[in-house]
Amino acid sequence: MVGNDANQQTADTEEVQYDPATSRYNLYECPDCDNIVLALGRDEPPMSCHDKPMEVVTDVEMSVKPPDVKQVLLQAFGLPKPGLDICLCVIGEGPLSANEVAESLGYDRSTITRYLNKLVALGLLERSELNREEGGVVNVYHSVDLEQMRRETLIGFYLWAGEAATLIEDANLTKQEYLDENPDRELPDVFWDSFPKN
């Protein structure tokens, strides 16, 4: 029921509008082309495009519902509540074996293993081998360096956001092509059905 909780929280959240004076990120656009860039922080000088400084976007009229962290992790990384719980458990208590994580959280061992492997693949956790005192080797999981985790999660999110932006751009171009070819017709609802569903 995590998805429902996240949806309810998002539904209860007020919409926000981008304000370059107070936002923790900036949107820049090129004065010569349609290039738009998202940049975290407020470093100067601004980014450039075509060897000219990009300009801060100031005329945004659209408001959006801000996502919560669970929603972002689910959408961008496919990481619902069990994955987040496992990640936070290992970061807080690691290094831990899969059995130790399962005992700590009460999740099924197969669920733990699946998410541990995903978290390692995402770069949020590391796996190493530990020699047991009684003999043998066990895989243990521990957190990566926090600066590395910050970098990996931001890059991963930007990759997801880039795919989302490309999908929106394709939809806009396809919509414009349809309207150009059918100037006397409105856009049918079935137009959106032509896009692939994941």
SULQUI-V94491 format. One record per backbone hydrogen bond with DSSP energy under -1.0 kcal/mol. NH is the residue of the N-H (numbers start at 1). CO is the residue of the C=O. E is the energy in kcal/mol with one decimal. If there is no record, write none. Layout:
nh=NH co=CO e=E
nh=NH co=CO e=E
This chain:
nh=5 co=1 e=-1.9
nh=6 co=2 e=-2.6
nh=7 co=3 e=-2.7
nh=8 co=4 e=-2.7
nh=9 co=5 e=-2.5
nh=10 co=6 e=-2.4
nh=11 co=7 e=-2.5
nh=12 co=8 e=-1.9
nh=16 co=64 e=-3.4
nh=22 co=19 e=-1.4
nh=23 co=19 e=-2.6
nh=26 co=39 e=-3.1
nh=28 co=37 e=-2.9
nh=29 co=55 e=-2.7
nh=30 co=35 e=-2.2
nh=37 co=28 e=-2.8
nh=39 co=26 e=-2.7
nh=41 co=24 e=-2.0
nh=49 co=52 e=-2.8
nh=52 co=49 e=-1.5
nh=54 co=47 e=-4.3
nh=55 co=29 e=-2.8
nh=57 co=27 e=-3.1
nh=64 co=16 e=-2.8
nh=72 co=68 e=-2.2
nh=73 co=69 e=-2.6
nh=74 co=70 e=-2.3
nh=75 co=71 e=-2.8
nh=76 co=72 e=-3.0
nh=77 co=73 e=-1.2
nh=78 co=74 e=-1.2
nh=79 co=73 e=-2.1
nh=84 co=80 e=-2.1
nh=85 co=81 e=-3.1
nh=86 co=82 e=-2.5
nh=87 co=83 e=-2.4
nh=88 co=84 e=-2.7
nh=89 co=85 e=-2.3
nh=90 co=86 e=-2.4
nh=91 co=87 e=-2.5
nh=92 co=88 e=-2.2
nh=93 co=89 e=-2.5
nh=94 co=90 e=-2.4
nh=96 co=141 e=-2.2
nh=101 co=97 e=-2.1
nh=102 co=98 e=-2.4
nh=103 co=99 e=-2.5
nh=104 co=100 e=-2.2
nh=105 co=101 e=-2.4
nh=106 co=102 e=-2.6
nh=112 co=108 e=-2.2
nh=113 co=109 e=-2.5
nh=114 co=110 e=-2.3
nh=115 co=111 e=-2.3
nh=116 co=112 e=-2.7
nh=117 co=113 e=-2.4
nh=118 co=114 e=-1.7
nh=119 co=115 e=-3.0
nh=120 co=116 e=-2.2
nh=121 co=117 e=-2.2
nh=122 co=118 e=-2.2
nh=124 co=119 e=-2.3
nh=125 co=119 e=-1.3
nh=126 co=142 e=-3.2
nh=128 co=140 e=-2.4
nh=130 co=138 e=-2.6
nh=132 co=136 e=-2.8
nh=135 co=132 e=-1.2
nh=138 co=130 e=-2.5
nh=140 co=128 e=-3.0
nh=141 co=96 e=-3.1
nh=142 co=126 e=-2.3
nh=144 co=124 e=-1.0
nh=149 co=145 e=-2.6
nh=150 co=146 e=-2.5
nh=151 co=147 e=-2.2
nh=152 co=148 e=-2.9
nh=153 co=149 e=-2.8
nh=154 co=150 e=-2.2
nh=155 co=151 e=-2.6
nh=156 co=152 e=-2.6
nh=157 co=153 e=-2.5
nh=158 co=154 e=-2.7
nh=159 co=155 e=-2.4
nh=160 co=156 e=-2.1
nh=161 co=157 e=-3.2
nh=162 co=158 e=-2.6
nh=163 co=159 e=-2.1
nh=164 co=160 e=-2.4
nh=165 co=161 e=-2.9
nh=166 co=162 e=-2.3
nh=167 co=163 e=-2.0
nh=168 co=164 e=-2.2
nh=169 co=165 e=-2.6
nh=170 co=166 e=-2.7
nh=171 co=167 e=-2.2
nh=172 co=168 e=-2.4
nh=173 co=169 e=-2.5
nh=174 co=170 e=-2.7
nh=175 co=171 e=-2.5
nh=176 co=172 e=-2.3
nh=177 co=173 e=-2.4
nh=178 co=174 e=-2.4
nh=179 co=175 e=-2.5
nh=180 co=176 e=-2.5
nh=181 co=177 e=-2.1
nh=182 co=178 e=-1.7
nh=185 co=182 e=-1.8
nh=191 co=188 e=-1.6
nh=192 co=189 e=-1.1
nh=194 co=191 e=-1.4
nh=195 co=192 e=-1.3
